[in-house]
Every structure is written in structure tokens, then in C-alpha cells.
């Protein structure tokens, strides 16, 4: 009988070795699953980062992503003009010069006419109805369809309520006063102003104070009270026109290069989407806290916060509907987005008018 030269490993050692191997493999898999990619983005923004509700959400987004990714996602935002001018953000992201940008997408209405409907139209939805339409209705799908030809993924990343209708040298008692004015007005509201005889220009927020002070423009709209107060317009003009018929909500979006977005892991994409939803809630809540206080401060300092008469609002609405119909006839995608919004406004409006208390319940009560 031939002698056996090898030694048989005891069963208990086999089990220990097998268990150790399984544990090592499991630990490696868990480590790989938990190891997140490192994302380092330079992000130009359209507004100075301290403007309430317009750009403060991108600050919140940056801080939130840093926290929830354990430092793996670093979104470094750059003030307007530090990297590129505010109006060049879409092109820079589309061309891949920067992975992402944060902006008011209505700035690109010249090349994409439908964008003001998605960023703040006249006589449109209020923020709660818009967010419902965006997240649960057609809104987000239509938004992605708009940007698909440009190789861009668009993420809603901020919403505020209505803007003020602008700063005017005199109280606005008649729409004939608009004829001949040199006015800074954005979005579809600007086209309404043109139909009323105004000469409309688009000027970035950082240049508005000087433009008003030097008389380059006669009147202007920019944002809501908390932002307008930061810009200091009350130092130049004392007539503040309300309500913001021309922009019933204002959105901010994070535009991401589509190839960059597709190259991210599912985890990174989910964290960025979650961060933008958080930023949207943050911006809306912050602006609703700050705007009433800013308006009260304006009025305490003698600013005439004029509420437009129902008659003037009806005239503005009539001109707006004509403009919207004209733009719908010129652009098929514009027409589809407008139809979807109007259908939802009808459904939501019925609920809002019957389910919510009339606004008079929230108006200041006289003694």
C-alpha cells in the first residue's frame, strides 16, 4: 500500500477558510457598493448667490449635496461673470464647456420661445399648482423634451411666488402710460409691454440699479420684494406696482450636460435630484418668509406699493391672451405646453376656488 505523502486538512479548518473567503468577498462587494464616485463640478450661476429664492437655493443645493454624499459630490458655484456671462449658461452647458449651470431659463426665450411658460408666464399658475403639474403632470416630461435637442438635462431646482410688476416713475393708472417707455421686462410679459408701445430691453440684475439711476431705462421689473430690496431700487423710485401679473411664479433650474448626467452613477443622480427637490422647497419657503417682511419695510419707508385696478388687470389679461395665442401659432411645442398648463389650471382652479378660503380672509383687518 502506497504511503500518502500529503496531509488532509481538517474539516473545521476548511469551514473556517471558506467562511473567511465569503466574508472577504462580501466585504469587498459592500465596500464597492458603498464607495461613491467623486463628482467635482464648476457651476456658473445667473444671479448673485445672496438673492433670496432666486439663487440661495443653489447655495442650499451645494451644501446639501456635500452632506448627503459624505463629501463625494462637490458642486462649486461661481458668481455671475466669474466664469461666463449669465446669458451664456445654456450654450456653455450644451457644448460641454461646463458640466452644469444654474439659471432662470427664460433668459433663452429668443432661441427657445417656450421657455417662459416653464419659468414664469403671465396670468399663469401659482407655485403650488405649478409644482403639482411639474412633478405629477406633464411638466417634467415636456421640460426634458424642450432640452433634448440641446443635449441638456434640466432639473427644477427653485420656485418662488409672484414678482412685483415693476418700478415706475409714476403710479400706473392707465395702460396708455406704457406707450413710449423704455422698460426692462422679461419673459412673455415683455412682449405684452411691446404690444402696449414700450421699448423693451433685457438687462442682467447686477446692472439694473445703474440703468435706472442714469435714466437708461424709465421703468423695470426684476423680482419679488426681498430681492428688489437687496438691489436697492427703493432708493431711486418710489412707485412699486403690484401684483405680478406678468410672472405668477419664477423657477430656477440646474441645467446639466446630458453626457455628463448619463455618465453619473444611479446614486449620484438620485442625490442630485433629491438635492434639487430640497432646494425647491427651501427657496419657496425662504421667499415666502422674506417677501412679506420686505414689502412691509418698503411701505414703512414711504414706498407706494400700488395694487393695479381690476380694470387694468383685465386689459393686461386680454393683451396677454392675444400674445399667447400668437406665440402658440408660431411654435408647436409652445402650443402643447400652453394647452397642458391651461387644462391643469382649469382643474386645479376649481379645487382652489372651492377648497381654499377667499383671499379676503388673509387681508389685513381694519380696526
HELIX and SHEET records of a PDB file:
HELIX    1   1 UNK A   11  UNK A   34  1                                  24    
HELIX    2   2 UNK A   56  UNK A   68  1                                  13    
HELIX    3   3 UNK A   86  UNK A   88  5                                   3    
HELIX    4   4 UNK A   89  UNK A   94  1                                   6    
HELIX    5   5 UNK A  105  UNK A  108  5                                   4    
HELIX    6   6 UNK A  115  UNK A  119  1                                   5    
HELIX    7   7 UNK A  127  UNK A  136  1                                  10    
HELIX    8   8 UNK A  139  UNK A  148  1                                  10    
HELIX    9   9 UNK A  175  UNK A  178  5                                   4    
HELIX   10  10 UNK A  187  UNK A  195  1                                   9    
HELIX   11  11 UNK A  205  UNK A  207  5                                   3    
HELIX   12  12 UNK A  208  UNK A  213  1                                   6    
HELIX   13  13 UNK A  225  UNK A  231  1                                   7    
HELIX   14  14 UNK A  233  UNK A  235  5                                   3    
HELIX   15  15 UNK A  258  UNK A  262  1                                   5    
HELIX   16  16 UNK A  266  UNK A  300  1                                  35    
HELIX   17  17 UNK A  310  UNK A  330  1                                  21    
HELIX   18  18 UNK A  332  UNK A  355  1                                  24    
HELIX   19  19 UNK A  359  UNK A  362  5                                   4    
SHEET    1   A 5 UNK A  73  UNK A  78  0                                        
SHEET    2   A 5 UNK A  39  UNK A  45  1                                        
SHEET    3   A 5 UNK A 100  UNK A 103  1                                        
SHEET    4   A 5 UNK A 250  UNK A 257 -1                                        
SHEET    5   A 5 UNK A 152  UNK A 160 -1                                        
SHEET    1   B 3 UNK A 166  UNK A 168  0                                        
SHEET    2   B 3 UNK A 239  UNK A 242 -1                                        
SHEET    3   B 3 UNK A 304  UNK A 307  1                                        
SHEET    1   C 3 UNK A 199  UNK A 201  0                                        
SHEET    2   C 3 UNK A 182  UNK A 184  1                                        
SHEET    3   C 3 UNK A 219  UNK A 220  1                                        
END                                                                             
